[in-house]
């Protein structure tokens, strides 16, 4: 890039900053200080189940307009498994048969009005439907087009079906779960789907920022396997640089088998604990009543020796913990500024004063008017907070409204409904 081009970019960026400042002042004057941060962003969501829908719900909570495109015969598969209840609030539902030319045209017209377009079909499906990146880009060359899949848009596994549990296993994640003397186990929730959703939320926002700053669109290829590997960057980076010391099953603690790290039993209920590697933490632990005798043991005199004798140290520590109930230990350990905590069940979590203070649970009414409790987004924005204003829509609830916005007449909409093109 030559110097004149760089200078022109600086001039345009300065103009953009001036425009943004003026817009902010006008929003404040008109009482729009609390306007959601993504208000005005339109997303066309052809994804289903959890991976894609959860990512767009995150942006819908922040004000984006998300039009969920569903099949006329049953809609998102999540409607059958109840996952749709926690992945599709704050959205509109358009039920359309994309296998018909008319249905495909509806989706392409929507793409013309959108900033972001995403799907979670296996590679090859969107090409057959005529809503692939090339086709959508012909209608909107600024579109941010996200292709979500289990293994990516290329490679030998590109057409394989995938699910959270399959990705947990293939990513190496399951190999770190469980105890060394027993079978591996999985993570007890959809950790790969949720990790993928978080990565896709970031990807969509990155694409949108580039679109707004530079006026260009692009294709985003995001795979569950890649995201599941990325979230394990700590143990995987260790392995890449120490191939002779592969991470072991974490058991009750850490994949490196660190001493005094993990879940320990007490006289009644378990607690979590982390205080063995740093000298400062070890010194504070030795001031806790009942633990001081460990200081005299030469096996535990230094950080290196504690690591060498991790199993013995854990056994000695565990034996002492069993002498008192959990809550007594928590008081003693917290007084010594030791990092520790209780192991909660969900009912204990919901009764905890800190959790209650953070007000993470929201309530709204579902389509039948029944109260429903949901978790609030954890991101706290002081002036433009997230808003949960509507539950998961009924299948096709907004079809007529969306088509009217594209210019279809009431008669045309009724005709399409009668032909099964939309619902």
C-alpha positions as CSV (number, residue, x, y, z in Angstrom):
1,X,0.0,0.0,0.0
2,X,1.5,3.4,-1.0
3,X,1.6,6.4,1.3
4,X,-1.3,8.3,-0.5
5,X,-3.6,5.3,0.2
6,X,-2.5,5.2,3.8
7,X,-3.2,9.0,4.1
8,X,-6.7,8.6,2.6
9,X,-7.5,5.8,5.1
10,X,-6.5,8.0,8.0
11,X,-8.7,10.8,6.6
12,X,-11.7,8.5,6.2
13,X,-11.1,7.0,9.7
14,X,-11.1,10.6,11.1
15,X,-14.4,11.3,9.3
16,X,-15.9,8.1,10.7
17,X,-14.9,9.0,14.2
18,X,-16.6,12.4,13.8
19,X,-19.8,10.8,12.5
20,X,-19.8,8.3,15.4
21,X,-19.4,11.1,17.9
22,X,-22.3,13.0,16.4
23,X,-24.5,9.9,16.3
24,X,-23.7,9.2,19.9
25,X,-24.7,12.7,20.9
26,X,-28.0,12.4,19.0
27,X,-28.8,9.1,20.5
28,X,-28.3,10.6,24.0
29,X,-30.6,13.6,23.1
30,X,-33.4,11.3,21.9
31,X,-33.1,9.0,25.0
32,X,-31.4,6.1,23.1
33,X,-28.5,5.8,25.6
34,X,-29.8,2.4,26.5
35,X,-30.3,1.3,22.9
36,X,-29.0,-2.3,22.5
37,X,-25.4,-2.4,21.2
38,X,-26.4,-4.5,18.1
39,X,-29.6,-2.7,17.3
40,X,-29.9,-2.5,13.5
41,X,-27.9,-5.6,12.8
42,X,-29.8,-8.2,10.9
43,X,-28.9,-11.9,11.0
44,X,-30.4,-14.7,8.8
45,X,-30.0,-17.9,10.8
46,X,-30.4,-21.2,8.9
47,X,-28.6,-23.2,11.7
48,X,-30.2,-25.7,14.0
49,X,-29.8,-27.6,17.3
50,X,-27.3,-25.8,19.6
51,X,-24.0,-24.7,17.9
52,X,-25.4,-22.0,15.6
53,X,-28.6,-21.1,17.3
54,X,-26.9,-20.4,20.7
55,X,-24.4,-18.1,19.0
56,X,-27.1,-16.0,17.3
57,X,-29.1,-15.9,20.5
58,X,-26.1,-14.3,22.2
59,X,-26.2,-11.5,19.6
60,X,-30.1,-11.3,19.8
61,X,-29.8,-10.7,23.5
62,X,-27.6,-7.7,22.6
63,X,-30.2,-6.3,20.2
64,X,-29.5,-7.9,16.9
65,X,-32.6,-8.8,14.8
66,X,-32.3,-12.6,14.2
67,X,-34.6,-14.2,11.6
68,X,-34.5,-17.9,12.2
69,X,-35.3,-19.8,9.0
70,X,-36.9,-23.2,9.7
71,X,-38.3,-26.1,7.8
72,X,-42.1,-26.0,7.4
73,X,-42.4,-29.6,8.6
74,X,-41.4,-29.4,12.2
75,X,-38.8,-26.6,12.2
76,X,-35.5,-26.8,14.1
77,X,-34.8,-30.3,15.4
78,X,-34.2,-28.6,18.7
79,X,-38.0,-28.1,19.0
80,X,-38.1,-31.9,19.5
81,X,-35.4,-32.1,22.1
82,X,-36.2,-28.8,24.0
83,X,-32.8,-27.4,23.3
84,X,-34.6,-24.7,21.3
85,X,-35.9,-23.3,24.6
86,X,-32.4,-22.1,25.5
87,X,-31.1,-21.2,22.1
88,X,-33.9,-19.3,20.3
89,X,-35.3,-16.5,22.5
90,X,-35.5,-13.0,21.2
91,X,-35.8,-14.3,17.6
92,X,-38.3,-14.3,14.8
93,X,-39.3,-17.6,13.1
94,X,-39.8,-17.9,9.3
95,X,-41.0,-21.3,8.2
96,X,-40.1,-21.8,4.5
97,X,-39.5,-24.7,2.1
98,X,-36.2,-23.8,0.5
99,X,-36.5,-26.8,-1.8
100,X,-39.0,-24.8,-3.9
101,X,-37.8,-22.0,-6.1
102,X,-40.2,-19.6,-4.4
103,X,-38.9,-20.5,-0.9
104,X,-35.3,-20.2,-2.1
105,X,-36.1,-16.7,-3.5
106,X,-37.5,-15.6,-0.1
107,X,-34.3,-16.6,1.6
108,X,-32.1,-14.9,-1.0
109,X,-34.2,-11.7,-0.7
110,X,-33.7,-11.7,3.0
111,X,-30.0,-12.1,2.4
112,X,-30.0,-8.9,0.4
113,X,-31.2,-7.1,3.6
114,X,-28.9,-8.8,6.0
115,X,-25.5,-8.2,7.5
116,X,-24.8,-11.8,8.6
117,X,-26.0,-15.1,7.1
118,X,-25.2,-18.5,8.7
119,X,-26.0,-22.2,8.3
120,X,-25.0,-25.5,9.9
121,X,-25.7,-27.9,7.0
122,X,-23.1,-30.4,6.0
123,X,-20.9,-29.3,3.0
124,X,-22.7,-29.7,-0.3
125,X,-26.3,-29.1,1.1
126,X,-26.4,-25.3,0.7
127,X,-25.1,-25.7,-2.9
128,X,-28.0,-28.0,-3.7
129,X,-30.4,-25.6,-2.0
130,X,-29.0,-22.7,-3.9
131,X,-28.1,-20.6,-0.8
132,X,-24.3,-21.2,-0.8
133,X,-21.8,-18.4,-0.4
134,X,-21.4,-17.7,-4.1
135,X,-25.2,-17.5,-4.6
136,X,-25.8,-15.3,-1.6
137,X,-22.8,-13.1,-2.4
138,X,-24.3,-12.4,-5.9
139,X,-27.3,-10.8,-4.1
140,X,-25.2,-9.1,-1.3
141,X,-21.4,-8.8,-1.8
142,X,-21.0,-7.3,1.7
143,X,-22.5,-10.3,3.5
144,X,-20.7,-12.1,6.3
145,X,-21.5,-15.7,5.6
146,X,-20.8,-18.3,8.3
147,X,-20.6,-22.0,7.5
148,X,-20.7,-24.1,10.7
149,X,-20.0,-27.8,10.7
150,X,-18.5,-30.6,12.7
151,X,-15.2,-30.9,10.8
152,X,-14.9,-27.9,8.5
153,X,-15.7,-27.2,4.8
154,X,-12.6,-29.1,3.5
155,X,-10.6,-32.2,4.4
156,X,-11.4,-36.0,4.4
157,X,-14.1,-35.7,7.2
158,X,-15.9,-32.7,5.7
159,X,-19.2,-34.6,5.1
160,X,-19.2,-36.7,8.3
161,X,-22.0,-36.1,10.7
162,X,-20.9,-34.8,14.1
163,X,-22.3,-34.1,17.5
164,X,-21.0,-32.7,20.8
165,X,-20.1,-36.1,22.2
166,X,-18.3,-37.2,19.1
167,X,-16.2,-34.0,19.1
168,X,-15.4,-34.4,22.8
169,X,-13.9,-37.8,22.0
170,X,-12.1,-36.9,18.8
171,X,-10.6,-33.7,20.1
172,X,-8.8,-35.4,22.9
173,X,-11.0,-33.8,25.6
174,X,-12.3,-37.1,26.9
175,X,-8.8,-38.5,27.4
176,X,-8.3,-35.9,30.2
177,X,-11.5,-36.8,32.0
178,X,-11.8,-39.5,34.7
179,X,-9.2,-41.3,36.7
180,X,-6.1,-43.1,35.4
181,X,-7.2,-46.4,36.9
182,X,-10.6,-46.2,35.4
183,X,-12.4,-45.6,32.0
184,X,-12.5,-42.1,30.6
185,X,-15.7,-40.1,31.0
186,X,-17.2,-37.2,29.1
187,X,-17.9,-33.6,30.2
188,X,-21.5,-33.6,31.6
189,X,-22.9,-30.9,29.3
190,X,-22.7,-29.8,25.7
191,X,-19.2,-28.2,26.2
192,X,-18.2,-28.4,22.5
193,X,-21.4,-26.9,21.2
194,X,-21.2,-24.1,23.7
195,X,-17.5,-23.5,23.0
196,X,-18.3,-23.5,19.2
197,X,-21.1,-21.0,19.8
198,X,-18.8,-18.6,21.7
199,X,-16.3,-18.8,18.9
200,X,-18.9,-18.2,16.3
201,X,-20.3,-15.2,18.2
202,X,-16.8,-13.6,18.1
203,X,-16.4,-14.6,14.4
204,X,-19.7,-12.9,13.4
205,X,-18.8,-9.8,15.3
206,X,-15.3,-9.7,13.6
207,X,-16.9,-10.1,10.2
208,X,-19.4,-7.3,11.0
209,X,-16.7,-4.9,12.2
210,X,-14.7,-5.5,8.9
211,X,-17.9,-5.1,6.9
212,X,-18.7,-1.8,8.5
213,X,-15.1,-0.4,8.5
214,X,-14.0,-1.6,5.0
215,X,-17.2,-2.3,3.2
216,X,-16.4,-5.9,2.4
217,X,-18.0,-9.2,3.2
218,X,-16.4,-12.6,3.6
219,X,-16.9,-16.3,4.2
220,X,-16.2,-17.8,7.7
221,X,-15.5,-21.5,8.0
222,X,-15.9,-22.7,11.6
223,X,-15.7,-26.3,12.8
224,X,-16.6,-27.8,16.2
225,X,-13.5,-29.9,16.1
226,X,-11.2,-26.9,15.7
227,X,-13.0,-25.0,18.5
228,X,-12.8,-28.0,20.8
229,X,-9.1,-28.3,20.2
230,X,-8.6,-24.5,20.7
231,X,-10.3,-24.5,24.1
232,X,-7.7,-27.1,25.2
233,X,-4.8,-24.8,24.2
234,X,-3.1,-25.1,27.6
235,X,-2.7,-28.9,27.7
236,X,-2.2,-29.2,24.0
237,X,0.5,-26.6,23.9
238,X,2.2,-28.4,26.8
239,X,2.1,-31.7,24.7
240,X,3.4,-30.0,21.6
241,X,6.4,-28.8,23.5
242,X,6.8,-31.9,25.8
243,X,5.8,-34.9,23.6
244,X,7.4,-37.3,26.1
245,X,5.1,-36.0,28.9
246,X,1.5,-36.3,27.5
247,X,-1.2,-34.9,29.8
248,X,-2.9,-37.6,31.9
249,X,-6.5,-38.1,33.0
250,X,-7.2,-35.3,35.4
251,X,-9.0,-37.5,38.0
252,X,-10.1,-35.1,40.8
253,X,-7.6,-32.4,39.9
254,X,-5.3,-31.3,37.2
255,X,-4.0,-33.0,34.0
256,X,-0.4,-32.4,35.2
257,X,-1.2,-34.2,38.5
258,X,-0.3,-31.1,40.5
259,X,-0.4,-31.6,44.3
260,X,-3.1,-30.0,46.5
261,X,-5.1,-29.2,43.4
262,X,-8.7,-30.4,42.8
263,X,-11.6,-31.9,44.7
264,X,-11.0,-33.3,48.2
265,X,-13.3,-35.1,50.7
266,X,-13.9,-33.7,54.2
267,X,-15.8,-35.2,57.2
268,X,-19.1,-34.5,55.4
269,X,-19.0,-32.8,52.0
270,X,-16.3,-32.2,49.4
271,X,-14.5,-29.0,48.7
272,X,-12.2,-27.6,46.0
273,X,-8.7,-26.6,46.8
274,X,-5.6,-25.1,45.1
275,X,-2.6,-24.2,47.2
276,X,0.5,-26.4,46.7
277,X,2.9,-25.0,44.1
278,X,3.7,-21.5,45.2
279,X,5.8,-20.9,48.3
280,X,3.5,-18.2,49.5
281,X,0.4,-20.4,49.4
282,X,2.3,-23.3,51.0
283,X,3.4,-21.0,53.9
284,X,-0.1,-19.8,54.4
285,X,-1.4,-23.3,54.4
286,X,1.1,-24.3,57.1
287,X,-0.5,-21.7,59.4
288,X,-3.9,-23.4,59.2
289,X,-4.6,-25.4,62.4
290,X,-4.2,-29.1,61.6
291,X,-1.9,-28.6,58.7
292,X,1.3,-27.4,60.4
293,X,2.7,-30.9,60.8
294,X,3.2,-31.1,57.0
295,X,5.9,-28.5,57.2
296,X,8.3,-30.8,59.1
297,X,8.1,-33.6,56.4
298,X,11.3,-33.4,54.2
299,X,9.3,-34.8,51.2
300,X,7.4,-31.5,51.1
301,X,10.1,-29.0,51.9
302,X,10.4,-27.4,48.5
303,X,8.2,-26.8,45.5
304,X,10.1,-29.4,43.4
305,X,9.9,-32.0,46.2
306,X,6.2,-31.5,46.6
307,X,5.8,-32.0,42.9
308,X,7.9,-35.2,43.1
309,X,5.8,-36.5,46.0
310,X,2.4,-35.2,44.8
311,X,0.6,-38.5,45.5
312,X,2.0,-38.7,49.1
313,X,1.2,-35.1,49.8
314,X,-2.4,-35.4,48.6
315,X,-2.9,-38.5,50.8
316,X,-1.5,-36.7,53.9
317,X,-3.6,-33.6,53.1
318,X,-6.7,-35.7,52.5
319,X,-6.3,-37.5,55.8
320,X,-6.3,-34.2,57.7
321,X,-9.3,-32.8,55.8
322,X,-11.4,-35.8,56.9
323,X,-11.0,-34.7,60.6
324,X,-13.4,-31.7,60.2
325,X,-16.6,-30.9,58.3
326,X,-16.4,-28.9,55.1
327,X,-17.8,-25.6,56.4
328,X,-15.3,-25.5,59.3
329,X,-12.4,-26.0,56.8
330,X,-13.7,-23.3,54.5
331,X,-13.7,-20.8,57.4
332,X,-10.1,-21.8,58.4
333,X,-8.8,-21.8,54.9
334,X,-10.4,-18.5,53.9
335,X,-9.0,-16.9,57.0
336,X,-5.5,-17.9,55.8
337,X,-6.3,-16.5,52.3
338,X,-6.2,-19.9,50.7
339,X,-7.9,-20.4,47.3
340,X,-10.7,-22.9,48.1
341,X,-14.5,-23.3,47.7
342,X,-17.4,-25.7,48.2
343,X,-18.6,-28.2,45.7
344,X,-22.2,-27.2,45.1
345,X,-25.2,-28.9,43.7
346,X,-27.5,-26.7,41.7
347,X,-29.9,-26.1,44.6
348,X,-26.9,-25.0,46.7
349,X,-25.7,-22.7,43.9
350,X,-29.1,-21.0,43.6
351,X,-29.2,-20.5,47.4
352,X,-25.7,-18.9,47.5
353,X,-25.8,-15.2,48.4
354,X,-23.3,-14.2,45.7
355,X,-25.2,-16.0,43.0
356,X,-28.4,-14.4,44.2
357,X,-26.8,-10.9,44.3
358,X,-25.6,-11.2,40.7
359,X,-29.3,-11.8,39.6
360,X,-28.4,-14.3,36.9
361,X,-32.0,-15.7,36.6
362,X,-34.6,-14.0,34.5
363,X,-38.3,-14.8,34.2
364,X,-40.7,-14.3,31.2
365,X,-43.8,-16.0,29.9
366,X,-43.7,-18.6,27.2
367,X,-46.1,-18.7,24.2
368,X,-48.8,-20.3,26.4
369,X,-48.5,-17.6,29.0
370,X,-46.7,-19.9,31.5
371,X,-43.8,-18.5,33.5
372,X,-40.4,-19.7,32.4
373,X,-37.0,-19.1,34.1
374,X,-33.9,-18.4,32.0
375,X,-30.3,-17.5,32.6
376,X,-29.4,-13.9,31.9
377,X,-26.3,-13.2,29.6
378,X,-23.2,-12.9,31.8
379,X,-21.9,-9.8,30.0
380,X,-22.8,-6.7,31.9
381,X,-22.9,-3.5,29.9
382,X,-23.6,-0.4,32.1
383,X,-25.4,1.7,29.4
384,X,-26.5,-0.7,26.8
385,X,-27.5,-3.9,28.6
386,X,-28.7,-7.1,27.1
387,X,-32.5,-7.6,27.1
388,X,-34.5,-10.8,27.2
389,X,-37.9,-9.7,25.8
390,X,-39.4,-12.7,24.1
391,X,-39.4,-16.5,24.4
392,X,-38.7,-19.0,21.6
393,X,-41.1,-18.2,18.8
394,X,-43.7,-20.6,17.6
395,X,-42.8,-22.2,14.3
396,X,-43.5,-19.7,11.5
397,X,-44.9,-17.1,14.0
398,X,-43.3,-14.2,12.1
399,X,-43.5,-15.6,8.5
400,X,-46.3,-13.2,7.3
401,X,-44.6,-10.2,9.0
402,X,-41.2,-11.0,7.4
403,X,-42.7,-11.5,4.0
404,X,-44.7,-8.3,4.2
405,X,-41.4,-6.6,4.9
406,X,-40.0,-8.0,1.7
407,X,-43.0,-6.5,-0.2
408,X,-45.2,-9.6,-0.5
409,X,-48.9,-8.9,-0.6
410,X,-51.4,-10.7,1.8
411,X,-52.8,-12.6,-1.2
412,X,-49.3,-13.8,-2.3
413,X,-48.6,-14.9,1.3
414,X,-51.8,-16.9,1.5
415,X,-51.1,-18.5,-1.8
416,X,-47.6,-19.5,-0.7
417,X,-49.1,-20.9,2.6
418,X,-51.6,-23.0,0.7
419,X,-48.9,-24.4,-1.6
420,X,-46.7,-25.4,1.4
421,X,-43.9,-23.0,0.4
422,X,-44.2,-21.2,3.8
423,X,-45.9,-21.9,7.0
